[in-house]
Structures are given as C-alpha cells and as structure tokens.
Amino acid sequence: MDNNEKLELIKTIYQETVLKRNMKNGYEVLKKYHPQKLYKYRECNEYNFKALEDRKAWFSNAINWNDPLDYSVAFDFQSDADKLKESFDEYSIRLALMLMNGYISSYCDQKKQDYETISKAYYSIVSENGVDFDKIVEKLTPYVGDKVSRQIAVKTIETFHMPEKECNDKFENLMNGIIRINKQLKDDTFMYCMSETRTNPHQWSMYAAEGKGFCIGYTLEPKNESEKTLHMNLLPVYYGEKKNLSLVDYIMEGLSAYFGFGDNFDERIAQQIFISLFIKEIEWQGEQEWRIGLNKIQMPEGTNLVDFDFASEIILGQNIEKSNELRLIEIAKKLNIPIYKRKLDALQSRFVIEPLLTNY
C-alpha cells in the first residue's frame, strides 16, 4: 500500500466501524490490506526478553511516546482567537445557540422529554423571530408547559446578552476542554506500534540501541477471538500534514446545521478527529508504521502486557553482545521460530540479514 491508500483505508474503516457500526465489514476490509509481516525493534534487556519468551507485548500509553504530536488532534488557538475578533457578533450568537442547545438537551434528559421535537420548535422560533420572550413561550408551551417555556425564554435572553468578557471566557473554557480531551485521548489509549520493514537503519539505531538490540518479526494470523480483537484494531499510519481543526469554525458551521445547513458536519468533524489520530509528520515516513490500539477498558487489569502469540522470527542487531545473542537463541528454540542476524556484506557496503547458524 502506498501512503495515500493508507489514508483511504483509515477513512473507510471509520465509515464502516464508527458510523455504520459494521465491525464485520470493517474487519473484512482490513484483512485485505494487512501486511503479511510486521516488525518490532527492541533493546536488549531482561524485560523485553521475558515478554517475548512469554508470548506477550507491552502496549505503551500514548502520552509517553517520543513524538508529542502523535495521537493528538491539532487545533490552532491563535488563529481561532483572530477569527473570534473578526466575527465576534456572529460568533457570540452561535455560541449562545450552542449553550442553549446544551440547556435544552439537559432538560430533556432529566425530564425524559423528546429532545428532537423540542429543539426543532425552539430553533424554528429563534431563527424566525430572534430573541422574543413571548414568541418563545407561545411556541414551547404546548411541548413543555408554561413554566418551563418561560424558564427557557429567560435563559435565552440571558445567554444572548452575555457581555463580551463572559463570551470570551466561554470560548476559553471550550479551548481548555479541547486540551483536556486531547490529554484524555492519550491517557486512555494503549498501543503496540510495529513497522512494515526489518531493514530501516533509523529504527535499528533509535529503537534497537544502535544495532545492539534485536527485532521481532510477527505474522499476524489470529487463532482465537482474543487475537482477532487485536487484529481488528490494527491500522496503518498516514504520513503527511496534520490539518488544524478550528474551534470557531466548529461552532459557526456546526450550529448552522440547526438551521438546515451542513447536515453532515458532525460526521465530518468526527472523521477528521479520527483520521488525525493516525497522522504523523512526513519525516517519520521511513518507519512504515502500523499500530494496534486498545482502550483502557480493553487492557488487562494491572499490567500493560497483552497476550501476543504472533512472533515468527527474531533478527539480531549487528552489534549485539554475545550474552544477549545466546539468550535470544534460547528463546527462539523455545518458541520454535527461526533466528537471523543483521550484518555487513562481504564488501562492507550494505547491511544484509542472514540466517544465524545454530545447533537447533
């Protein structure tokens, strides 16, 4: 798959599994594109040896990754602040509508009322007549009664006449909420990241201790439901520009949906957020990354180690210490998988990977 095909696959999986909630179709699509093999570069230490030997994988928390922009949603708050100044009146109206939507939604949840019917009645009168106390009461009374319709009308007047400072404070609260969501996404997500290649020099240097470590080759063929769940959560990374999402645009365009415009806006925003979680800067493209992601509730209790019985080969780094080499040979014997070693060719011109001669 090339880079653009990976982006289309991410979009397709979002459509199938998130929007349509058709996990079966989503998985059938994924299986067509999953690489035959994936690789994980590791340093030599007893912890990594033990995990491999026990057929487990350490799913790391996204908040601890080496790229702080990875698995996050990008917003440009300075651009939003500039937009806010340029169109403050329009923004303040849309913000007021958004806050009133929350107020009405909360009321309907508490009183078990039909939110769709009441919200449509409310927005129809506001869009036609503006903030008119009597009209709001008249329109909503048949649905919620005189007392509640008056409460909504009073709340509407208060909300639509927010002073500028309060309006700015509300926007700042929304920005802080987005920051918390970004952090929560990372806090709640655990991933195992792998590569399509076992020959990338950058990864051998960065993740395998400059060739003193090793690389695990995985053949991801699920043998049970638990392994199938892991397989279903395997997606590629797309390398390119992570587009900034605008909070002001979200409010402006999103609220217009209530007046008959942008009916698919929420879906588009949700898709942009989903896709942005799988985008990395182009500089990382050589890693050819795929990742399995699990939510906190899917993780084993009290550990980041997940059953991962997919190892099908081990490749030793060219600078590995002899004691570590012998340890990994013993693990390969136990797992009954082949073992290879990365080394310079006879001309000392390039690295090759060759079978390691052992007695088993």
C-alpha positions in Angstrom: 0.0 0.0 0.0 1.2 3.5 -0.7 0.7 6.4 1.6 -2.5 7.7 0.1 -4.0 4.2 0.0 -3.4 4.0 3.7 -5.3 7.3 4.3 -8.2 6.0 2.3 -8.2 2.8 4.3 -8.3 4.8 7.6 -11.3 6.7 6.2 -13.0 3.5 5.1 -12.6 1.9 8.5 -14.0 4.9 10.2 -17.1 4.8 7.9 -17.6 1.1 8.5 -16.8 0.7 12.2 -17.7 4.1 13.7 -20.5 5.4 11.5 -22.2 2.2 10.3 -21.0 0.2 13.4 -20.5 -2.7 11.0 -17.5 -4.4 12.6 -17.7 -7.4 10.4 -17.5 -5.4 7.1 -14.7 -3.2 8.6 -12.7 -6.3 9.5 -13.1 -7.9 6.1 -11.8 -4.7 4.5 -8.8 -4.6 6.9 -7.8 -8.2 6.3 -7.3 -7.4 2.6 -4.7 -4.8 3.4 -3.0 -6.1 6.5 0.7 -6.7 5.8 1.9 -10.3 5.8 4.5 -9.5 8.4 5.2 -6.6 10.8 8.3 -5.9 12.9 9.1 -4.5 16.4 12.6 -3.2 17.2 13.7 -3.8 20.8 16.6 -3.1 23.1 18.2 -6.0 24.9 17.1 -6.2 28.5 15.6 -8.9 30.6 12.1 -7.3 30.5 12.0 -7.4 26.7 13.4 -11.0 26.7 10.8 -12.2 29.2 7.9 -10.6 27.3 9.0 -12.3 24.0 9.5 -15.6 25.8 6.1 -15.4 27.4 4.4 -14.5 24.1 3.3 -11.1 25.3 3.7 -7.5 24.1 4.0 -4.2 26.1 1.2 -1.8 25.0 2.6 1.7 25.8 0.5 4.6 26.9 0.3 7.2 24.1 1.1 10.0 26.5 4.7 8.6 26.9 5.6 8.4 23.2 8.7 10.1 21.7 6.6 12.3 19.3 4.5 14.7 21.4 2.3 15.5 18.4 1.5 11.8 17.8 -2.0 10.6 18.5 -3.5 14.0 19.1 -5.9 16.4 17.5 -4.4 19.6 16.2 -6.0 23.0 16.9 -4.7 26.5 16.2 -6.0 28.5 19.1 -4.2 31.7 17.9 -6.0 31.5 14.6 -9.2 30.9 16.4 -8.6 34.0 18.6 -8.1 36.1 15.4 -11.3 34.7 13.9 -13.1 35.5 17.1 -12.1 39.1 16.9 -13.1 39.5 13.3 -16.6 38.0 13.6 -17.4 38.4 17.3 -21.1 39.3 16.9 -21.8 36.3 14.7 -19.7 34.1 16.9 -21.5 35.3 20.1 -24.9 34.4 18.6 -23.7 30.9 17.6 -22.1 30.4 21.0 -25.4 31.4 22.6 -27.2 28.9 20.5 -24.7 26.2 21.4 -25.2 26.9 25.1 -28.9 26.9 24.8 -28.7 23.6 23.0 -26.9 22.2 26.0 -29.5 23.7 28.3 -32.4 22.2 26.4 -30.7 18.8 26.0 -30.0 18.6 29.7 -33.7 19.4 30.5 -34.9 16.7 28.0 -32.5 14.1 29.6 -33.7 14.9 33.1 -37.4 15.0 32.3 -37.4 12.2 29.6 -38.7 14.6 27.0 -38.4 14.4 23.2 -35.2 16.4 22.6 -35.6 16.4 18.8 -39.1 17.8 18.8 -38.5 20.5 21.4 -35.2 21.6 19.9 -36.7 21.9 16.4 -39.5 24.0 17.8 -37.1 26.2 19.7 -34.7 26.8 16.8 -37.5 27.5 14.4 -38.9 30.3 16.5 -35.4 31.8 17.3 -34.4 31.7 13.6 -37.6 33.3 12.5 -38.2 35.9 15.3 -34.8 36.2 17.1 -34.9 36.5 20.9 -38.5 37.2 21.5 -39.7 36.2 25.0 -43.4 36.0 24.2 -42.9 34.0 20.9 -40.6 31.5 22.7 -43.2 31.0 25.4 -46.0 30.7 22.9 -44.1 28.1 20.8 -42.8 25.9 23.6 -45.8 25.8 25.9 -47.6 23.0 24.1 -44.5 20.9 24.5 -43.1 21.7 28.0 -45.8 23.8 29.7 -46.0 27.4 30.6 -43.5 27.4 33.5 -40.7 25.6 31.7 -41.2 27.6 28.5 -40.8 30.8 30.5 -37.6 29.5 32.1 -36.2 28.7 28.6 -37.2 32.1 27.4 -35.5 33.8 30.3 -32.4 31.7 29.9 -32.3 32.6 26.2 -32.4 36.3 26.9 -29.6 35.9 29.5 -27.5 33.8 27.1 -27.9 36.1 24.1 -27.0 39.2 26.1 -23.8 37.8 27.5 -21.2 40.6 28.0 -18.1 40.3 25.8 -15.8 39.2 28.7 -18.2 36.4 29.6 -18.4 35.3 25.9 -14.5 35.2 25.8 -14.4 33.3 29.0 -16.8 30.7 27.5 -14.6 30.4 24.5 -11.5 29.9 26.7 -13.4 27.2 28.6 -14.1 25.4 25.3 -10.4 25.6 24.4 -9.4 24.2 27.8 -11.9 21.4 27.2 -10.3 20.5 23.9 -6.9 20.4 25.7 -8.3 18.1 28.3 -9.9 15.9 25.6 -6.5 15.7 23.8 -4.8 14.6 27.0 -7.6 12.2 27.9 -7.3 10.5 24.4 -3.6 9.8 25.2 -4.3 8.8 28.8 -6.9 6.2 27.8 -5.1 4.7 24.8 -2.6 2.0 24.8 -0.8 0.9 21.6 1.6 -1.6 20.1 3.5 0.0 17.2 5.2 -2.0 14.5 6.9 -1.5 11.2 6.4 -3.0 7.7 10.2 -3.3 7.4 13.0 -5.0 9.3 15.8 -3.1 7.4 15.2 0.5 8.3 18.6 1.9 9.6 16.9 4.7 11.6 14.8 2.2 13.6 17.8 -0.1 14.2 19.6 2.9 15.6 16.8 4.6 17.6 14.8 1.6 18.9 17.4 -1.2 18.9 20.2 0.6 20.6 22.3 1.3 17.5 22.3 -2.4 16.4 22.9 -3.8 19.9 19.3 -4.8 20.2 17.0 -7.1 18.2 13.9 -7.1 16.0 10.9 -9.4 16.3 9.0 -10.4 13.2 5.3 -11.1 13.6 2.9 -13.0 11.4 -0.5 -11.7 12.5 -2.8 -14.6 11.9 -5.4 -14.8 14.7 -6.1 -18.2 16.2 -8.9 -17.2 18.6 -11.3 -14.4 19.4 -8.9 -12.5 21.6 -6.3 -12.4 18.9 -9.0 -11.5 16.4 -9.8 -8.4 18.5 -6.2 -7.3 18.3 -6.2 -7.9 14.5 -9.4 -5.8 14.2 -7.7 -2.8 15.9 -4.6 -2.8 13.6 -4.4 0.3 11.4 -1.7 2.0 9.4 -0.2 5.4 10.0 -0.6 8.0 7.2 2.4 10.4 6.8 1.5 14.0 5.9 0.3 17.3 7.3 -2.0 17.1 10.3 -4.6 19.8 9.5 -5.6 22.1 12.3 -9.2 21.9 13.3 -10.8 25.3 14.1 -12.9 25.5 17.2 -14.5 28.7 15.9 -15.4 27.0 12.6 -16.8 24.1 14.6 -19.2 26.5 16.4 -20.0 28.6 13.4 -20.6 25.7 11.0 -21.9 23.2 13.5 -24.7 25.5 14.7 -25.8 26.2 11.1 -26.9 22.6 11.0 -29.8 23.5 13.2 -31.0 25.9 10.5 -30.8 23.4 7.7 -27.1 23.7 6.6 -24.2 21.3 6.9 -26.2 18.3 7.9 -23.2 16.0 7.9 -21.0 18.5 9.8 -20.7 16.4 13.0 -19.8 13.3 11.0 -17.1 15.2 9.1 -15.6 16.7 12.3 -15.6 13.3 13.9 -14.0 11.8 10.9 -11.3 14.5 10.8 -10.6 13.8 14.5 -10.4 10.1 13.9 -8.0 10.4 11.0 -5.8 13.0 12.7 -5.0 10.3 15.4 -3.3 8.2 12.7 -1.3 11.0 11.0 2.4 11.6 11.6 4.7 14.2 10.1 6.2 13.2 6.7 9.7 13.0 8.4 8.6 9.7 10.1 7.6 8.0 6.8 10.5 5.6 6.7 9.1 3.8 9.8 6.1 2.5 7.7 4.2 2.1 11.0 1.1 0.1 11.8 -0.4 0.1 15.3 -2.8 -1.9 17.4 -4.7 0.4 19.7 -6.7 -0.7 22.8 -8.8 1.5 25.1 -8.1 1.4 28.8 -11.1 -0.8 29.5 -9.7 -3.4 27.0 -6.4 -3.7 28.8 -5.6 -6.5 31.2 -6.0 -5.3 34.8 -2.8 -4.0 36.5 -0.4 -4.5 33.6 0.5 -3.2 30.1 1.4 -6.8 29.0 -1.0 -8.2 26.5 -1.1 -11.8 25.2 0.6 -11.6 21.8 1.4 -15.0 20.3 2.4 -13.9 16.8 6.2 -14.0 16.9 7.5 -15.8 13.9 11.2 -14.8 13.7 13.9 -12.9 15.6 16.6 -10.7 13.9 19.7 -9.8 16.0 21.4 -6.5 15.6 24.9 -6.4 14.1 26.4 -5.1 17.4 24.6 -7.3 19.8 26.6 -8.6 22.8 27.3 -12.3 22.8 25.5 -13.0 26.1 22.3 -11.4 24.7 22.7 -13.3 21.4 22.8 -16.6 23.3 19.8 -15.6 25.4 17.8 -14.9 22.2 18.9 -18.1 20.6 17.4 -20.0 23.6 14.2 -18.0 23.3 14.0 -18.8 19.6 14.4 -22.5 20.4 11.6 -22.4 23.0 9.3 -20.6 20.5 10.4 -22.8 17.7 11.0 -19.8 15.3 14.0 -19.0 13.1 16.6 -16.5 14.1 18.6 -14.2 11.8 21.4 -11.6 12.2 21.9 -8.3 10.6 25.5 -7.8 9.3 27.6 -6.0 6.7 28.1 -7.9 3.5 31.5 -9.0 2.2 32.1 -5.7 0.6 31.2 -3.8 3.7 28.8 -1.7 1.5 25.4 -2.6 2.9 23.6 -4.5 5.6 22.1 -7.9 4.9 20.0 -10.2 7.1 21.2 -13.8 7.1 20.1 -17.0 9.0 22.1 -17.5 12.1 23.9 -20.8 12.3 22.8 -22.7 15.4 22.6 -26.3 16.5 18.8 -26.5 16.6 
